[in-house]
Amino acid sequence: MRITVIGGGHGSYAAAADMFEKGHQVTWWRRNGDEFALLLASGGLTVDDHRGARTVPVGTAQGIAIETELGRAVAGAEIVIAPVPAFAHEDLAQRMAPHLVDGQVVYLPPGSLGTVVFARALAAVGNSAKIAVAETGTLPYLARKHDEGTRVVISGHATRLPTGVLPARDSEWALALLGRIYPVEPVEDAMSAALMNAGPIIHPPLILMNAAPLEHFAAWDIHNEGTQDSIRRVTSGLDAERIAVRTALGYSAPHFPLADHYSADGDEWMYGNAAHEKLTDSGDWREKIDLHSHRYMREDVEVGLALLVSLGRWAQVPMPIATGLLAIATAITGRPASAGGRTLEALGLAELDRDAMVRILREGFAS
């Protein structure tokens, strides 16, 4: 398959290497193309995972193609994988919308209703091609870049990726295409998938309740010594609020409760059993987290958690833990809790009734 990978983050590096090693024709684009310079000079991307270390060729005729122009990068791609932060969706959607054509799938892992942002961008430029935008609840990889972006360590691969499509009427063909590269599991629609997003459940309690050690120490592992029983109880309560919203909106199980991520005895979670141990054993998440600028705050709190609270408000589900965490985040950063702009109000969906929302999720936005 012809696959385009978008972005320069951990997930994009892992996706480019993974797709190439699976035998696909891969093109890679990032906003700041100059930042590929060291990688290109190094002769290839070193990949380190459970199979050991090896080098994937980049920028050669036999390797991953680097493209500097976005239109050329997406041309001919069957799937465009965009593991970029949610706060980058708006700009990326506007740039990509004129270039997408019939039969392409854009995959946002995860999305936080980024599917709506892309669908709106397509409608705004009058692009009425049959394009499916899909999102899931997590990155397909537990991964971290090293050595100035010349090496990526992949600690784990997703084994289950609950995925929804906008418009949902295109789910069958879009999910069949995505199923050729990832272990996708169909969910009802894009909003159901957005309510599977694990980041806004895991990371806000971990960074906000570990604020003191994060500011005091040079590096701190929020997933290791930062995950204590009191924090786990808050995380479980927050996850219960997420599941209550899903239930109120009529979405069916499995809801992928976060407790399964931490337990070896529960149902298999998105990264399989014992994924939490793989993550902490890697040591790659011992890092400096700036509470004002890190993506855990900018994406998982100010986009993802703010979206979850707005969905709860729309569904009339009380969300005291989520609302309280947002208030604490605002006190820390001095920014409005919804600074990322991904609430139902910001998306222009808050005034819809249930029937109108279902129609949009099913049919999309007219161009």
C-alpha positions as a Markdown table, in Angstrom:
| # | Residue | x | y | z |
|---|---|---|---|---|
| 1 | Met | 0.0 | 0.0 | 0.0 |
| 2 | Arg | 1.0 | 3.6 | -0.5 |
| 3 | Ile | 1.0 | 5.3 | 2.9 |
| 4 | Thr | 1.9 | 8.8 | 4.0 |
| 5 | Val | 3.0 | 9.6 | 7.5 |
| 6 | Ile | 2.6 | 13.1 | 8.8 |
| 7 | Gly | 4.5 | 14.7 | 11.7 |
| 8 | Gly | 7.7 | 14.7 | 13.6 |
| 9 | Gly | 6.7 | 13.3 | 17.0 |
| 10 | His | 7.4 | 10.0 | 18.6 |
| 11 | Gly | 4.3 | 8.3 | 17.0 |
| 12 | Ser | 5.2 | 9.6 | 13.5 |
| 13 | Tyr | 8.7 | 8.2 | 13.8 |
| 14 | Ala | 7.4 | 4.9 | 14.9 |
| 15 | Ala | 4.7 | 4.8 | 12.3 |
| 16 | Ala | 7.1 | 5.6 | 9.4 |
| 17 | Ala | 9.5 | 2.8 | 10.5 |
| 18 | Asp | 6.7 | 0.3 | 11.2 |
| 19 | Met | 4.9 | 0.8 | 7.9 |
| 20 | Phe | 8.1 | 0.5 | 5.9 |
| 21 | Glu | 9.1 | -2.7 | 7.7 |
| 22 | Lys | 5.7 | -4.1 | 6.9 |
| 23 | Gly | 6.4 | -3.7 | 3.2 |
| 24 | His | 4.5 | -0.6 | 2.4 |
| 25 | Gln | 5.6 | 2.3 | 0.2 |
| 26 | Val | 6.0 | 5.1 | 2.7 |
| 27 | Thr | 6.2 | 8.9 | 2.2 |
| 28 | Trp | 7.0 | 11.1 | 5.2 |
| 29 | Trp | 6.2 | 14.8 | 5.7 |
| 30 | Arg | 6.6 | 17.1 | 8.6 |
| 31 | Arg | 5.9 | 20.8 | 9.0 |
| 32 | Asn | 9.6 | 21.7 | 9.7 |
| 33 | Gly | 11.3 | 19.7 | 7.0 |
| 34 | Asp | 14.7 | 21.0 | 7.9 |
| 35 | Glu | 14.5 | 19.0 | 11.1 |
| 36 | Phe | 15.0 | 15.8 | 9.0 |
| 37 | Ala | 18.5 | 17.0 | 8.1 |
| 38 | Leu | 20.3 | 15.1 | 10.8 |
| 39 | Leu | 18.3 | 11.9 | 10.2 |
| 40 | Leu | 19.1 | 12.1 | 6.5 |
| 41 | Ala | 22.7 | 12.7 | 7.2 |
| 42 | Ser | 22.8 | 9.7 | 9.6 |
| 43 | Gly | 22.0 | 7.2 | 6.8 |
| 44 | Gly | 18.7 | 6.0 | 8.2 |
| 45 | Leu | 16.4 | 5.7 | 11.2 |
| 46 | Thr | 17.6 | 3.3 | 13.9 |
| 47 | Val | 14.6 | 1.3 | 15.3 |
| 48 | Asp | 14.9 | -0.4 | 18.7 |
| 49 | Asp | 12.2 | -2.8 | 19.9 |
| 50 | His | 11.7 | -6.3 | 21.2 |
| 51 | Arg | 13.4 | -7.6 | 18.0 |
| 52 | Gly | 16.6 | -5.6 | 18.7 |
| 53 | Ala | 18.1 | -2.7 | 16.9 |
| 54 | Arg | 18.3 | -2.2 | 13.1 |
| 55 | Thr | 18.4 | 0.7 | 10.7 |
| 56 | Val | 15.6 | 1.7 | 8.3 |
| 57 | Pro | 16.7 | 3.6 | 5.2 |
| 58 | Val | 15.4 | 7.1 | 4.9 |
| 59 | Gly | 15.6 | 9.4 | 1.9 |
| 60 | Thr | 16.8 | 6.8 | -0.5 |
| 61 | Ala | 15.2 | 5.2 | -3.5 |
| 62 | Gln | 14.8 | 2.0 | -1.5 |
| 63 | Gly | 13.7 | 3.6 | 1.7 |
| 64 | Ile | 11.2 | 5.9 | 3.3 |
| 65 | Ala | 10.7 | 8.9 | 0.9 |
| 66 | Ile | 11.0 | 12.4 | 2.5 |
| 67 | Glu | 8.7 | 14.9 | 0.9 |
| 68 | Thr | 8.8 | 18.6 | 1.6 |
| 69 | Glu | 5.6 | 19.7 | -0.1 |
| 70 | Leu | 2.4 | 18.5 | 1.6 |
| 71 | Gly | 0.3 | 18.2 | -1.6 |
| 72 | Arg | 2.9 | 15.9 | -3.2 |
| 73 | Ala | 3.2 | 14.0 | 0.1 |
| 74 | Val | -0.5 | 13.0 | 0.2 |
| 75 | Ala | -0.9 | 12.5 | -3.5 |
| 76 | Gly | -1.6 | 8.8 | -4.3 |
| 77 | Ala | -1.7 | 7.7 | -0.7 |
| 78 | Glu | -4.3 | 5.2 | 0.2 |
| 79 | Ile | -3.9 | 6.0 | 3.9 |
| 80 | Val | -2.6 | 9.2 | 5.5 |
| 81 | Ile | -1.5 | 8.5 | 9.1 |
| 82 | Ala | -1.3 | 11.7 | 11.2 |
| 83 | Pro | -0.2 | 11.0 | 14.8 |
| 84 | Val | 0.1 | 14.7 | 15.5 |
| 85 | Pro | -1.0 | 16.5 | 18.6 |
| 86 | Ala | -4.7 | 17.6 | 18.6 |
| 87 | Phe | -3.7 | 21.2 | 18.8 |
| 88 | Ala | -2.1 | 20.9 | 15.3 |
| 89 | His | -5.2 | 19.5 | 13.7 |
| 90 | Glu | -6.7 | 22.8 | 12.6 |
| 91 | Asp | -3.7 | 24.0 | 10.6 |
| 92 | Leu | -3.0 | 20.6 | 9.2 |
| 93 | Ala | -6.6 | 20.1 | 8.1 |
| 94 | Gln | -6.6 | 23.4 | 6.3 |
| 95 | Arg | -3.4 | 22.6 | 4.5 |
| 96 | Met | -4.4 | 19.1 | 3.5 |
| 97 | Ala | -8.1 | 19.6 | 2.6 |
| 98 | Pro | -7.5 | 20.9 | -1.0 |
| 99 | His | -5.2 | 17.9 | -1.8 |
| 100 | Leu | -7.3 | 14.9 | -0.7 |
| 101 | Val | -9.1 | 12.8 | -3.2 |
| 102 | Asp | -11.7 | 10.0 | -3.5 |
| 103 | Gly | -10.9 | 6.8 | -1.6 |
| 104 | Gln | -8.4 | 8.2 | 0.8 |
| 105 | Val | -8.5 | 7.6 | 4.6 |
| 106 | Val | -7.0 | 10.1 | 7.0 |
| 107 | Tyr | -6.2 | 8.4 | 10.3 |
| 108 | Leu | -5.8 | 10.4 | 13.5 |
| 109 | Pro | -4.4 | 8.4 | 16.4 |
| 110 | Pro | -5.8 | 9.7 | 18.7 |
| 111 | Gly | -8.3 | 12.3 | 17.6 |
| 112 | Ser | -10.3 | 14.1 | 20.3 |
| 113 | Leu | -12.9 | 14.8 | 17.5 |
| 114 | Gly | -10.2 | 15.9 | 15.1 |
| 115 | Thr | -12.3 | 14.1 | 12.6 |
| 116 | Val | -14.8 | 17.0 | 12.8 |
| 117 | Val | -12.0 | 19.5 | 12.3 |
| 118 | Phe | -10.9 | 17.7 | 9.1 |
| 119 | Ala | -14.4 | 17.2 | 7.8 |
| 120 | Arg | -15.2 | 20.8 | 8.3 |
| 121 | Ala | -12.0 | 21.8 | 6.5 |
| 122 | Leu | -12.9 | 19.6 | 3.5 |
| 123 | Ala | -16.4 | 21.2 | 3.4 |
| 124 | Ala | -14.9 | 24.7 | 3.6 |
| 125 | Val | -12.8 | 24.3 | 0.5 |
| 126 | Gly | -15.6 | 22.6 | -1.4 |
| 127 | Asn | -13.9 | 19.2 | -1.5 |
| 128 | Ser | -16.8 | 16.7 | -1.9 |
| 129 | Ala | -14.6 | 13.7 | -2.7 |
| 130 | Lys | -15.3 | 10.5 | -0.9 |
| 131 | Ile | -12.8 | 10.9 | 1.9 |
| 132 | Ala | -13.0 | 9.1 | 5.3 |
| 133 | Val | -11.5 | 10.6 | 8.4 |
| 134 | Ala | -11.0 | 8.1 | 11.2 |
| 135 | Glu | -9.8 | 8.4 | 14.8 |
| 136 | Thr | -8.9 | 6.0 | 17.6 |
| 137 | Gly | -8.2 | 6.1 | 21.4 |
| 138 | Thr | -4.5 | 6.0 | 21.5 |
| 139 | Leu | -1.2 | 6.0 | 19.5 |
| 140 | Pro | -0.5 | 2.6 | 17.9 |
| 141 | Tyr | 2.8 | 2.6 | 19.7 |
| 142 | Leu | 4.5 | 3.2 | 23.0 |
| 143 | Ala | 7.5 | 5.0 | 21.6 |
| 144 | Arg | 10.1 | 7.7 | 22.3 |
| 145 | Lys | 12.7 | 9.4 | 20.0 |
| 146 | His | 16.4 | 9.5 | 20.9 |
| 147 | Asp | 19.7 | 10.8 | 19.6 |
| 148 | Glu | 18.2 | 14.0 | 18.1 |
| 149 | Gly | 15.6 | 12.1 | 16.1 |
| 150 | Thr | 17.9 | 9.5 | 14.5 |
| 151 | Arg | 16.7 | 6.6 | 16.7 |
| 152 | Val | 13.2 | 5.6 | 17.9 |
| 153 | Val | 12.6 | 3.1 | 20.7 |
| 154 | Ile | 9.3 | 1.2 | 20.5 |
| 155 | Ser | 8.4 | -0.3 | 23.8 |
| 156 | Gly | 5.0 | -1.7 | 22.7 |
| 157 | His | 2.5 | -1.9 | 19.9 |
| 158 | Ala | -1.2 | -1.5 | 20.2 |
| 159 | Thr | -3.1 | -4.8 | 19.9 |
| 160 | Arg | -6.6 | -3.3 | 19.9 |
| 161 | Leu | -7.5 | 0.1 | 18.4 |
| 162 | Pro | -11.1 | 1.1 | 18.8 |
| 163 | Thr | -11.7 | 3.3 | 15.7 |
| 164 | Gly | -14.6 | 5.4 | 14.5 |
| 165 | Val | -15.1 | 7.0 | 11.1 |
| 166 | Leu | -16.6 | 10.3 | 10.0 |
| 167 | Pro | -18.9 | 10.1 | 8.1 |
| 168 | Ala | -19.9 | 6.8 | 9.8 |
| 169 | Arg | -21.7 | 5.7 | 6.6 |
| 170 | Asp | -18.2 | 5.1 | 5.1 |
| 171 | Ser | -17.1 | 2.9 | 8.0 |
| 172 | Glu | -17.1 | -0.4 | 6.2 |
| 173 | Trp | -14.6 | 0.4 | 3.4 |
| 174 | Ala | -12.5 | 2.8 | 5.5 |
| 175 | Leu | -12.1 | 0.3 | 8.4 |
| 176 | Ala | -11.3 | -2.5 | 5.9 |
| 177 | Leu | -8.5 | -0.4 | 4.5 |
| 178 | Leu | -7.1 | 0.5 | 8.0 |
| 179 | Gly | -7.4 | -3.1 | 9.0 |
| 180 | Arg | -4.7 | -3.9 | 6.6 |
| 181 | Ile | -2.1 | -2.0 | 8.6 |
| 182 | Tyr | -3.5 | -1.9 | 12.2 |
| 183 | Pro | -5.6 | -4.0 | 14.6 |
| 184 | Val | -8.6 | -1.7 | 14.4 |
| 185 | Glu | -11.9 | -2.6 | 16.1 |
| 186 | Pro | -15.0 | -0.8 | 14.7 |
| 187 | Val | -17.0 | 1.5 | 17.0 |
| 188 | Glu | -20.2 | 3.3 | 16.2 |
| 189 | Asp | -18.9 | 6.6 | 15.0 |
| 190 | Ala | -16.2 | 9.3 | 15.5 |
| 191 | Met | -17.6 | 10.5 | 18.8 |
| 192 | Ser | -17.6 | 7.0 | 20.2 |
| 193 | Ala | -13.9 | 6.8 | 19.2 |
| 194 | Ala | -13.2 | 10.2 | 20.8 |
| 195 | Leu | -14.7 | 8.9 | 24.0 |
| 196 | Met | -12.1 | 6.1 | 23.9 |
| 197 | Asn | -9.2 | 8.6 | 24.1 |
| 198 | Ala | -7.0 | 7.4 | 27.0 |
| 199 | Gly | -4.7 | 10.4 | 27.2 |
| 200 | Pro | -7.2 | 12.8 | 28.9 |
| 201 | Ile | -7.9 | 10.1 | 31.5 |
| 202 | Ile | -4.3 | 8.9 | 32.2 |
| 203 | His | -2.3 | 12.1 | 32.0 |
| 204 | Pro | -4.2 | 14.9 | 33.7 |
| 205 | Pro | -4.3 | 13.2 | 37.2 |
| 206 | Leu | -0.7 | 12.2 | 36.7 |
| 207 | Ile | 0.7 | 15.6 | 35.9 |
| 208 | Leu | -1.5 | 17.6 | 38.2 |
| 209 | Met | -1.1 | 15.4 | 41.2 |
| 210 | Asn | 2.6 | 15.1 | 40.6 |
| 211 | Ala | 3.1 | 18.8 | 40.1 |
| 212 | Ala | 5.5 | 19.2 | 43.0 |
| 213 | Pro | 8.0 | 16.5 | 42.0 |
| 214 | Leu | 7.7 | 17.5 | 38.4 |
| 215 | Glu | 8.7 | 21.1 | 39.3 |
| 216 | His | 11.3 | 20.0 | 41.8 |
| 217 | Phe | 13.3 | 17.2 | 40.2 |
| 218 | Ala | 15.3 | 17.3 | 36.9 |
| 219 | Ala | 13.3 | 14.3 | 35.7 |
| 220 | Trp | 10.4 | 12.3 | 37.1 |
| 221 | Asp | 8.5 | 9.2 | 35.9 |
| 222 | Ile | 4.8 | 9.9 | 36.3 |
| 223 | His | 4.1 | 6.3 | 35.3 |
| 224 | Asn | 6.4 | 4.7 | 37.8 |
| 225 | Glu | 6.8 | 6.3 | 41.2 |
| 226 | Gly | 4.3 | 8.9 | 40.1 |
| 227 | Thr | 1.5 | 6.3 | 39.9 |
| 228 | Gln | 0.4 | 5.7 | 43.5 |
| 229 | Asp | -2.9 | 4.3 | 44.9 |
| 230 | Ser | -4.4 | 7.8 | 45.6 |
| 231 | Ile | -3.7 | 8.9 | 42.0 |
| 232 | Arg | -5.0 | 5.6 | 40.6 |
| 233 | Arg | -8.3 | 6.1 | 42.5 |
| 234 | Val | -8.7 | 9.6 | 41.0 |
| 235 | Thr | -7.9 | 8.1 | 37.5 |
| 236 | Ser | -10.5 | 5.4 | 38.1 |
| 237 | Gly | -13.1 | 7.9 | 39.1 |
| 238 | Leu | -12.3 | 10.1 | 36.0 |
| 239 | Asp | -12.6 | 7.0 | 33.8 |
| 240 | Ala | -16.0 | 6.2 | 35.3 |
| 241 | Glu | -17.1 | 9.6 | 34.3 |
| 242 | Arg | -16.0 | 9.0 | 30.7 |
| 243 | Ile | -17.8 | 5.7 | 30.6 |
| 244 | Ala | -20.9 | 7.3 | 32.1 |
| 245 | Val | -20.9 | 9.8 | 29.2 |
| 246 | Arg | -20.5 | 6.9 | 26.7 |
| 247 | Thr | -23.4 | 5.1 | 28.3 |
| 248 | Ala | -25.6 | 8.2 | 28.3 |
| 249 | Leu | -25.0 | 8.7 | 24.6 |
| 250 | Gly | -26.0 | 5.1 | 23.9 |
| 251 | Tyr | -22.5 | 3.8 | 23.0 |
| 252 | Ser | -22.1 | 0.1 | 23.8 |
| 253 | Ala | -19.4 | -1.9 | 25.5 |
| 254 | Pro | -16.5 | -2.6 | 25.3 |
| 255 | His | -15.6 | 0.8 | 26.9 |
| 256 | Phe | -12.0 | -0.1 | 27.3 |
| 257 | Pro | -11.8 | 0.8 | 31.0 |
| 258 | Leu | -8.4 | 2.1 | 32.0 |
| 259 | Ala | -8.2 | -0.4 | 34.9 |
| 260 | Asp | -7.5 | -3.1 | 32.3 |
| 261 | His | -4.3 | -1.2 | 31.3 |
| 262 | Tyr | -3.0 | -1.6 | 34.9 |
| 263 | Ser | -4.2 | -5.1 | 35.6 |
| 264 | Ala | -2.8 | -8.3 | 34.1 |
| 265 | Asp | -6.1 | -10.0 | 35.0 |
| 266 | Gly | -8.6 | -7.8 | 33.2 |
| 267 | Asp | -9.7 | -7.9 | 29.5 |
| 268 | Glu | -6.9 | -7.1 | 27.0 |
| 269 | Trp | -6.5 | -3.3 | 26.8 |
| 270 | Met | -5.3 | -1.3 | 23.8 |
| 271 | Tyr | -1.7 | -2.3 | 24.3 |
| 272 | Gly | -2.3 | -5.8 | 25.5 |
| 273 | Asn | -1.7 | -7.2 | 28.9 |
| 274 | Ala | 1.3 | -6.0 | 31.0 |
| 275 | Ala | 1.6 | -2.9 | 28.9 |
| 276 | His | 2.1 | -0.7 | 31.9 |
| 277 | Glu | 5.0 | -2.8 | 33.1 |
| 278 | Lys | 6.6 | -2.5 | 29.6 |
| 279 | Leu | 6.2 | 1.2 | 29.7 |
| 280 | Thr | 7.8 | 1.7 | 33.2 |
| 281 | Asp | 10.5 | -0.9 | 32.6 |
| 282 | Ser | 11.7 | 1.0 | 29.5 |
| 283 | Gly | 12.7 | 4.0 | 31.5 |
| 284 | Asp | 11.8 | 6.2 | 28.5 |
| 285 | Trp | 9.1 | 8.1 | 30.4 |
| 286 | Arg | 11.5 | 9.5 | 33.0 |
| 287 | Glu | 11.5 | 13.0 | 31.7 |
| 288 | Lys | 11.2 | 16.7 | 32.5 |
| 289 | Ile | 7.6 | 17.8 | 32.0 |
| 290 | Asp | 6.9 | 21.5 | 31.9 |
| 291 | Leu | 3.4 | 22.0 | 33.2 |
| 292 | His | 2.8 | 25.0 | 31.0 |
| 293 | Ser | 4.0 | 23.7 | 27.7 |
| 294 | His | 4.1 | 19.9 | 27.7 |
| 295 | Arg | 1.6 | 18.2 | 25.4 |
| 296 | Tyr | 0.1 | 16.4 | 28.4 |
| 297 | Met | -1.2 | 19.8 | 29.4 |
| 298 | Arg | -1.8 | 21.4 | 26.0 |
| 299 | Glu | -3.4 | 18.3 | 24.4 |
| 300 | Asp | -4.7 | 16.0 | 27.1 |
| 301 | Val | -6.0 | 18.7 | 29.5 |
| 302 | Glu | -6.8 | 21.7 | 27.4 |
| 303 | Val | -8.1 | 19.8 | 24.4 |
| 304 | Gly | -9.0 | 16.2 | 25.5 |
| 305 | Leu | -10.3 | 16.8 | 29.1 |
| 306 | Ala | -12.0 | 20.1 | 28.1 |
| 307 | Leu | -13.8 | 18.2 | 25.3 |
| 308 | Leu | -14.8 | 15.4 | 27.7 |
| 309 | Val | -16.3 | 17.9 | 30.1 |
| 310 | Ser | -18.2 | 19.6 | 27.3 |
| 311 | Leu | -19.6 | 16.3 | 26.2 |
| 312 | Gly | -20.7 | 15.5 | 29.7 |
| 313 | Arg | -22.4 | 18.9 | 29.9 |
| 314 | Trp | -24.2 | 18.2 | 26.5 |
| 315 | Ala | -25.2 | 14.7 | 27.7 |
| 316 | Gln | -26.2 | 16.1 | 31.1 |
| 317 | Val | -23.8 | 13.8 | 33.0 |
| 318 | Pro | -22.2 | 15.2 | 36.1 |
| 319 | Met | -18.4 | 15.3 | 35.9 |
| 320 | Pro | -17.0 | 16.6 | 39.2 |
| 321 | Ile | -13.6 | 15.0 | 38.9 |
| 322 | Ala | -13.0 | 16.1 | 35.3 |
| 323 | Thr | -14.3 | 19.6 | 36.1 |
| 324 | Gly | -12.1 | 19.9 | 39.2 |
| 325 | Leu | -9.0 | 18.8 | 37.3 |
| 326 | Leu | -9.7 | 21.5 | 34.7 |
| 327 | Ala | -10.0 | 24.1 | 37.4 |
| 328 | Ile | -6.6 | 23.1 | 38.9 |
| 329 | Ala | -5.0 | 23.2 | 35.5 |
| 330 | Thr | -6.3 | 26.7 | 34.9 |
| 331 | Ala | -4.9 | 27.8 | 38.3 |
| 332 | Ile | -1.5 | 26.3 | 37.4 |
| 333 | Thr | -1.1 | 27.7 | 33.8 |
| 334 | Gly | -3.2 | 30.9 | 34.1 |
| 335 | Arg | -4.9 | 29.9 | 30.8 |
| 336 | Pro | -8.6 | 29.0 | 30.4 |
| 337 | Ala | -9.1 | 25.3 | 30.8 |
| 338 | Ser | -10.4 | 25.0 | 27.2 |
| 339 | Ala | -7.4 | 26.9 | 25.8 |
| 340 | Gly | -7.0 | 24.2 | 23.1 |
| 341 | Gly | -10.4 | 25.1 | 21.6 |
| 342 | Arg | -11.8 | 21.6 | 21.2 |
| 343 | Thr | -15.0 | 21.8 | 23.1 |
| 344 | Leu | -18.4 | 21.1 | 21.5 |
| 345 | Glu | -19.0 | 24.9 | 21.8 |
| 346 | Ala | -15.8 | 25.6 | 19.9 |
| 347 | Leu | -16.7 | 23.0 | 17.3 |
| 348 | Gly | -20.1 | 24.6 | 16.8 |
| 349 | Leu | -21.9 | 21.4 | 17.9 |
| 350 | Ala | -23.1 | 22.3 | 21.4 |
| 351 | Glu | -26.6 | 23.6 | 20.2 |
| 352 | Leu | -27.4 | 20.4 | 18.3 |
| 353 | Asp | -30.0 | 18.0 | 19.6 |
| 354 | Arg | -29.4 | 14.3 | 19.6 |
| 355 | Asp | -31.0 | 13.7 | 16.2 |
| 356 | Ala | -29.0 | 16.4 | 14.5 |
| 357 | Met | -25.8 | 15.2 | 16.1 |
| 358 | Val | -26.4 | 11.6 | 14.9 |
| 359 | Arg | -27.1 | 12.9 | 11.4 |
| 360 | Ile | -23.8 | 14.8 | 11.3 |
| 361 | Leu | -21.8 | 11.8 | 12.7 |
| 362 | Arg | -23.5 | 9.6 | 10.1 |
| 363 | Glu | -23.5 | 11.8 | 7.0 |
| 364 | Gly | -20.7 | 14.4 | 7.7 |
| 365 | Phe | -20.7 | 18.0 | 6.6 |
| 366 | Ala | -22.0 | 19.1 | 3.2 |
| 367 | Ser | -19.4 | 21.0 | 1.2 |
